[in-house]
Amino acid sequence: MSVAETIQQKLNEALSPTRLDVTDDSARHAGHSGAAAGGESHFKVTVVSEAFEGKSRIERHMLVNEALAAELRGPIHMLQIKAMTPAEEWQ
């Protein structure tokens, strides 16, 4: 399973999102510190979930980071997170 697929699986299980976009942004970071030769080291995620309701931006990021803890210690060097509630998605 690719790192992107693992991200999708783990965030789906942890947050039951209504929208989940995972983008491998590794090509933009080629040659930089932490960039893996084969990619799959730098990601952008957009997560829309009711689990974020009433939570601060930091708390939302912590939920995502907790779900991906193993990957953040391993293959993921950078993770850009956009975390919203369903109501915020349409604002």
C-alpha positions, 0 to 999 in steps of 0.5 A: 500500500502506498503512503497516500493510500495509508493516509486515506485509510487511517484518516477515514477510520479515525475521522469519518470525513465527508471529504478527504483529499490527499495530494502527494506534493513531493515533486515540489520538494525534490532535492530538499532535506527530507525528500525521498528519492521515490516521492511520497514524503511531502503531502497536503491533506484536506479533511472535512469532518464533524469530528472537528466541530467545536475544536480549535485549529490546533486540536484539529491538527492534533487529531490528524497527527495522532491518526498518522503518528506512525507515518509522521515518524517514518515516511512522511517528512512534511504534512500540510493540513487543512481541517474543516467542519462540513459547515466551514467547507461552504463558507 
